[in-house]
Amino acid sequence: MSLFQPLPDYQVSSRKKTLDLSQPHIMGILNVTPDSFSDGGQFNAVDKAVVHCERMINEGATIIDIGGESTRPNADTVATGDELQRVVPVVRAIRQQLGDDVWLSVDTSSPAVMQAAFDVGADIWNDVRALKREGAAAMAAALDIPVMLMHMRGEPATMNGLAHYDDVVEEVSAELMTSVKEVTSLGVKREKIIIDPGFGFAKNYEHHCALLKQLESFKEIGLPMMFGISRKRFLAEVLGKSGAPSMLTTQAKERDSAGTAAGIFALQQGASVIRVHNVAMMRQAVSLWQQLSDYSHH
């Protein structure tokens, strides 16, 4: 496999915009939850969120993913009203202050939250539960926006007990295809779907290694792919096995170099969208990959 294969030629459209997924895109994470595992409570005020968003755009993010419900293992579920209060004012403020060019994604499983966010300017629905909540697929079809369908088993509170696979790559792929079939049967257009293998959800260290080495096999599904591993426990496990004493225990923020490397491995296997906390670091790596990629096609 060449290190610099061009990304598959996909695009998705929302409102009057088109996102060219034959080029890499960095999706910056904007948590507006008080309890997110990596930057909990830091950006929950609207003005702080806008400032952080603007910084990520300046650093090279083309998509901002706004989430009002933590989905880390054993996270409490959030009442819809709370999620609405966290997410909607932020989407509205970003649109008003930073314009229409940036793509705004909302990381939610709630159709009510997505509709309210769409009404104030959101473009993409990023759902860890793959539109399985009641009314979600119908809402996605009605809004006619791109949707990111993630692979998970169970709920964040139960997923770690469901991490049993005979062949993780084959099973995750089959389960994603089932999700695609389910939502398209409920009216979501296939050309609006982006798949996400769900790193960190119902998977252990071995599963992550297998998926990251064989990510290219997900190209067979025939849909664009989003990859998100930023600051997740798997990276802590990798660093813990590195032999460097300073890495035996790491804070979430100290895992960004490993996460950036993983992002490049994903990119060279066909993932178009890399979802990260540290946009600047990922942008540097993507720029190198992209320029070498362009150079090798001269």
N, C-alpha and C positions, 0 to 999 in steps of 0.2 A: 504494500500500500504506500503510495506517495504521501509524504507529509503534507503536501500542499494541494490536495484535491479541491477543485472549486466546490463551493456549497451547492446543494441541489437548487434548481431554479424554481423558487416558489415566491408568491406574494400574497398578502392578505389585504383586504380593504375594509375601511370603517368610515362612516360618514362620507366625506369627499376626499379621504386620504388613502394612499396606498403605501404599504410597507414592503420594501424590496428585501426579501429574505434570502436572496442569492448573495447578499453581503452580510457580514456579521453585525449583530446588534447587541449592545450591552443594556441590560435592564437593571436599573438601579433600584435598590430596595428602600422603600420609605415606610417604616413601621410607625403607625400611629396608635400603638397599643401601649398601655402602661406596663405590660409584663413581658414584652418580647425578650427572648433569651439573650439576644446579642446587643441590642441598644435600647433596652426597656426604658420607657418613660422619657427618653431624651428628646424626642421630636413630637410630643403629643400636642403641643400648642400649635395652632394654625400658622402663626407667623414663623415660628421655628421650622415648621415643615416646609414652608415655601422657600425659606433660605437654604435649607438642606437640599431641596429639589433643584434649586437654581445652581447650587454648587455641583451636583451630580451631572446636570446638563453641560455645564462648563467643562467638566472632566471627561465628557464624551458619551454619556448615556443618551440613547435615543428613545428609550421607553422608561417610564417610572412606574413602579409597582407599589400601589398604596394598599396597605393591609391594616384592618382594624380588629383582627382576631388572631391571637397567637395560635399556631398549630404545632408548637413543639410538643414532644411526648408528654402526655398527662396534663396538657393545658386545659383549663376550664373552658367550657363553651361560653360564648358571649351572647347576651340578649340582643336581639335585632335592633332594638332602640339604641342601645349603647354603641353598637357597630355603626349605625346610621350617624349618630352624633360625632363619632370620631372621623368617619371617612368623608361624608358629603361636604362639610365645610372646607376640607383640605382640597378636594377635587375642584370645587368652585373657585377657591382662592388661587390655585395654580393656574387654572384656565384664565381667570381674569387678569392675573398679574404677569404671567409668563407666555401667554398667547396660545395659538392653536397648533403650532408645529410639533411640540413634544407629544409623544404617544403616552396616554395615561391608561394604565392597566389597574384594575381593582381586584385584589386578592381576597375573594369572598366566596362563600357557598350559598349565600342568601339571595334569592331572586329579588326580594324587596330592596335590599341594599344596592344590588346591581342596577335596578331600574332607577332608583333615586340618584345614583352616581352618574348614570348615563344621561339623565335629565340635566345635570350640571356640567357635562362635558367629557365623561370617561369614554374611552375607545375600545378597550379590550377587557374581557372577563377571564381572570386567571383563577381556576377553581380546583383546589386540592381534592375535592370530592367528585370531580368530573361530572358535574350537573346531576348528581343523584338525588339531591333534595327535591321534595315535592314542588313541582312547578318550575324548576330551574331550567330544564331543557326547553320547555315551552317559552319561557321568558327570553332565553338566548335566541331562539328562532324569531320571536317577535321583534327583538331589538336589532337582529341581523348584524351582530358584531362578531369579530374574531373571538374564539374561546380557546383557552389553554386547558386541555384535559390531562390531569395528572393521574399516575398510577398510585393507588394506595389500597390497602386492605383494612376494613373496619373503619375506626375513627382514631384521631390522634391518641385518645385515652387507651385504646385497645390494640393499636396497630403492632406494637412490638411483640405481642404474643402470637401474631399471625404471620411471622416472618419465616415460614417453612416452605421451601421450594425443592423440587427434584432438579429442575433446570431453570434457574432464575431468569435467564435471558429469554428463553422460550415462553415461560409462563407470564412474565411481565408484558411481553409483546402480545401474546394472545389476549390477555386481560385488557390491554389498551385497545386492541382491535374490537373487542366486545363493547367497550365504552363508546367507541366511534360509531359502531353499528346502532347502539341504543339511542344515542342522541340524534343521529341522522334520521332514524325511524320516527323521531318526534319533531322533525322539521328543521333541525340545524343543518345548514349547507356544509357539505364536505370541504369546500374551498375556504371555509371560515375556521377550520380546526387546526390547532397546533398541538402536538403531543409532548408530554413531559413524563419521562420514566420514573419520576418520584424518588430521587435520592433522599435518604433520610426518613423515608416513610415505609414502615413494615419491611425493613431490610437490615441485615447485619453486616459486619466487616467483610466477610467472604462474598456476600451478595454484591456489595458495592464494588469490590475488586473485579468480579466477573462482568458486571454491567459496564464499568468504565473501560475495560479492555475490549468489550464487544459491542460498544454503543453503535458502531456502524451497522450492525444487523437490524437496527430499528428503521433504517432507510427503507427496508422492504415494505413497511406499512404504507409508504408513499405520501407522507405528510410532513410538513416542517416540524422541527424539534426544538424545544426549549430545554436548557440544562441549568439546574440549580443545585449547587452543593455548598455554597458559601457558608463558612463557619460551622458546618454541621459536625456532629460527633464523629463521623467516619474520619474526618481530617485529624481530629484529636487522637484517634486510634493510630492513624498512620504516623503522626509525629511521635507518639509514645513508643512506637517500635523503631524509631530512627537511630537509637543508640546515643543520641545527644542528651546528656542529663537535663539540660535546660528545657527540653521539650517533653519531659515526662508528664507535666501538667501544664496545660495552656488555657488562657482565656480565649473566648471566641475570637477577639480581634487579632490574636497572635497567629491565626491559622490562614491568613489571607494569601501568603505566598503559595502554600500548598493548594489552596482553593483556586488561585490564578492558574497554576500549572494544570490542574484538573480541567479548568475551563478551556485551555488550549488543546488538551487531549480530546475534549468534546467537540471543539470546533473542527479539528482535523478529521473527525469521524462524522461530520455532517450536521452538528447542531448549529442552528442559525442565531439563536438568542441565548445569551449567557446572563443568568440572573445573579447579581452580586451586591454585597454591601460596599466593597471598596472599588468604586468605579475607576478611579485614577490608575490604580495598579493593573486592573484588568485591561484598561484602554492601552496602556503601554505595551502589554504583551500582545494584544490583538493587533496593534499597529505594526509590530514586527512581523507577526504571522501574515498579515495582509500584504505588506510590502514584499516579503519574500515570495509569497504566493503569486503576486502580480509579476514579479521579476522572473519567476520560473516559467511563466507563460509567454515570455517575450519570444 
